[in-house]
Amino acid sequence: MIKSMTGFGQSRLVDKDTEILVELKSLNHRFFEVNLKYAEIQSEDEEYFKKTISKKLKRGKVDIHIKANTSSNGKLQINSELLAEFKKAIKNESLISNELTLRDIKDIPGILKITKSSKIKLPTLKKVFNKALADFLESRIEEGRKIHKVLINKIDIIQSKQKKVSKLCKRDLDKRIKIYKKRVKNIIEKYDENRLDQEITHLAMKADVSEELERIDFHLHSIKKELNNKNSSGKKIDFILQELFRESNTLTVKLDEPETKNIALEIKVLVEEMREQIQNIE
C-alpha cells in the first residue's frame, strides 16, 4: 500500500501543572530529513525521536514541534555580587538610602532573574510523541489511499484507451496501405503487383505501433502490481511512469490519423497527471 509523503499528527497532554503539545508535519522531499524544534532536549534524547521516525519512513521532510511547560519549577535568582556593587555605587553617589526594595532593583539588568523551566520528564514526553507519531502515520496512509484510488482510476482509463487505439490502428493500417498503393499507381504505369504489395506493406509497417502498445500495457500492469505491494516504492513507480511516458510519446508521434492520434494524446496527458501524483508518494 502506498503512503503519502505529506502528513500531520498531533498529541496534547494536560496534567495538573504540566502541558505538552507535540506536532509532526511532513512535506515532499527526495530524501529523508528530520528537524526537531525543542530547546530543552538533550542531544542523546533527540536521537530517540529521529531514530523512531526513521524506522517508519522512507522519504519526506519531517518537522517535529514540541511545546512543554510546567509551573512547578519556577525559580527566583538574585545576583548577590552585582547587587552589592549596585549598592556601593549608589552609596558613593549619595543617590538613595541603603534601604532597597524589590521595586528598586527589579528593572536593573542582571540583578534579578526569574526562570520558569519547561523541562519535562523524558518518559512522559516520549508517550505524547508516540501518540502524535501514530496520528501522523495514519494521516499519511489515509492520503496514500486517496492517491491510490486516483492512480488506479487513471490506469483503467488508459487501458481502455489503449485497447481502442489498438483496434483503430488495424483499421488505419488497411487504410494506409490503400493510400500508398494508389499513390504508387499514379506514378508508375507498369509495376509488379506482388512486388508493389510487399513494398507498400513494408512502408505501412514502419508506422506499426503494436510494440508500443504492448509496452504500455506491460508498464500499466507493473504499476498496478507495485501500488498493491505491501512495501511499495514511490521512486520505483516514478521510474516506471517515466518509461510509460516515453512509450506514450512515441505512440503519439507515430500515429497520423486524427482520431487515433487524439486518443494517444489523451493517454499521454493521463500519464503526465499520474507522474504529478506520484511525486507525493513515499
N, C-alpha and C positions, 0 to 999 in steps of 0.2 A: 504493500500500500504506500502510495506516495505521500510525502509530507511537505507542507509549505515552509518556506524559509521565513515568512513573516508570522509573527505571533505575539500574544500578550498574556501575561499571567500576573495575578496579584493575590497577596495574602496579608491580613492585618491581625494583630494580637493586641488587645487592650485588657490588661490585668492589673487591678489596683493602681500602683503608681508607675506602671510600665506600659509603653506604647511602641509597637514595632510595625512598620509597613515595609513590605518587600514587593518590588515591581520588576518584572522581566519583560523586555521588549526586544524584538529581533527584526532585522531587515535583510534584504538580499545581499549576498556577498559571494565572491568567487571562492573564498576560503572560509576557515573557521576563526572567529575572533571574539574574545570576551572582554568587556570593560566593566569593572566593578567600581561603583561610586559610594564609598562609605569610609569616612576619615578615621573612624575609631578602630578599624580592624587591623590585626597584625598580619604580616606577610605570609606566615605559615598557615594562618587561618583562611586567608584569602585563597590559598591554593585549593582548599577543600571545595569551595564554591565553583571554581573554574574546572577542577577535575570532575566534579559531579555532573556539570553540564556537558563537558567534552565526551562523556560516556553515552550521552543521549543524542547528540547532534553530530552531523557530518559537515554541514556548511551553514554559513549565515553569520551576521554580525549581531552579537547579543550584548545588551546593556542591562546591568543589574543595579537598581537603585534601592538603597537601604536607608530608611529613616528610623532612628531609635532614640527614645527619650525615657528618662526615669527621673523622678523628683526626689528619690531617696539619697542621692549622692551630692547634694548641694554643699558647697564648702566656701567659707569666708577666710581670706588670707590677707594679713597686713604685713607690709614690708617694714620691719622694725628699724632697720638701718636707714632707709630712706626717710622714715618718719622722724627719726632723731635728727637727721641733717636738716629736715624742713623746720623743726622746732628751733634748732640752733640759728638757722638763717633768719627767721622772723624775730628771734630774740635780739640778735645783733642789730637788726634794723629798727627795733622798737615798734614793730607794726601792730602786734596784738599781744594779749597776755599769754602766759604759759598754758592756760586752760583752753584746750582744743576740744571741739565736739565733732561728731561724725559728719555734720554738715560742712564743717571747715575743711575736711580732708577728702571727702567723697569724690570730688572732681579733680583732685591732684593726680596726674598720670603716674601710675606705678606704685602708689602707696596702698590703695585699697583694691583688692581683686576678689570678685565673686565668681566662682566657677560652678557650672552645673554639668556634671559628667553624664554623657548618654551611653556609657559603656554598658553593654548588655551581656549576660552570660551566654557563651557560645552555644551550648546545647539548645537553649531557648531560641536563639537566632536561627540555628540550623532547622529547627522544627518549622518555623514560619517560612523559611526559604524553601524547604521541600514541598510545602503546600502550594506555594506560588509557582514552583517549578512544575508540579503536576498540572496545575491550571494552564500554565504556559504551553506545555507539551500537547495537551488536549486541544488547545486552540490551533496549533499547527496541523494536527491531524484533521480537525474539522475543516480547515481551509483546504487541506490536501484533498479531502473528499469532494469538495466543490469543484476543484480544478480537474480531478479525475473524471468527474461526470461530464465536464465541458469537453475534455480531450477525447473521451470515448465517443461522444456525440459527433465531433468533427471527423473522427476516423471513420465512423459509419457513413457519414455524408460523402467523404472522399471515396470510399469503396464503392458506393452506389454510382458516383460519377465516373469512376474508373471503369466499371462494367459497361456503362453507357458509351464511353469513349471507345472501348474495345469493339462493341457492336458497330458503331459508326465507322470505325476505321476499316472494317471489312467492306462496308458499302462504299467508302471513299476510295479504297484500293481498286475496285472494279471500275469506278467512275474515272479514276486517274489513268488506268490502262486504256480505256476508250478514248480519252483526250489525247494521250500520247500517240496512239495508233492513227487517229485522224490527222494529227499534225504531220506525221511522217508521210502519210498517203498524199498529202497536199504537196509535199516537197519532192518525193520520189515517184516517178512514174512506173518504174519497174522495180520490183523487190521480191525477195524470197519471203513468203508468208510465215514459214516456220522460224526463219532467222529473225524476222521482224518481231514476232511474238516473244521470242527469247529476250531480245534487246529491250523491248518495252517493259516486260515483266521485271527485268533487272533494274531498269530505271525506277519503276514503281516501288520495288522492294527496298530501294535506298531510303525511302520515306517510311518504311515499316517501323512501327513503334511497339511491337509486341514485347520486345526485350525490356523497354522502359516500363511498360505496364506490369510486367512480371516482377520487376524490381520494386516498383511502387507497392505492389501487393505484399511482397516479402517484408518490406520495411514497416508497413502498417501492422502486419501480424507481429513483428518484433516489438513494436511499441506497445501493443496491447499486452503482450506477454510480460514486458518489463513493468508496465503500470500495475499489473496484478501480482507482481513479485513482492514477497514479504519485505525484502531488503532492496527495494527499487532505488535506482540512482538517477538523479536529475541530470548529471553530467552525461551518462550513457544515453538517456533519452534524447538529450540535446544533440549528441553526435549522430544518432540515427536520423533525427529530423533534418540535420544538415545534408545527409545523403539523400533523404527523401526530397528535399528542396531541389537538389541538383537534378534528380530524375524528372521531377515535375517541370523544371525549367527546360530540360532537353525535350521533353514531350511537347511542350508549348511551341518550341522553335521548329520542330519537325512538322507539325500539323499545319495545313494551309486551308482546309475547309472551314469557313467561318463558324458554323455550328459546333463542330468538333473542337476547334481551337478555343472557343469561348468556354466550353466545359473544362478544358485543360487549364485555362487561366483561372477558373474558379477553384480548381484543385490547388493550384499554386498559392492562391490567396489564403485558402484554408490552412495550408501547411505553414505559411508565414505567421498566421494567427496562433497556431499551436506553438511555434518557436517563441513567441512572445510570452505565452502562458507558462512554458516550461522554465523560463528564467526565474520563476518564483519557487521552483521545486528544489528540495534539499538533495 
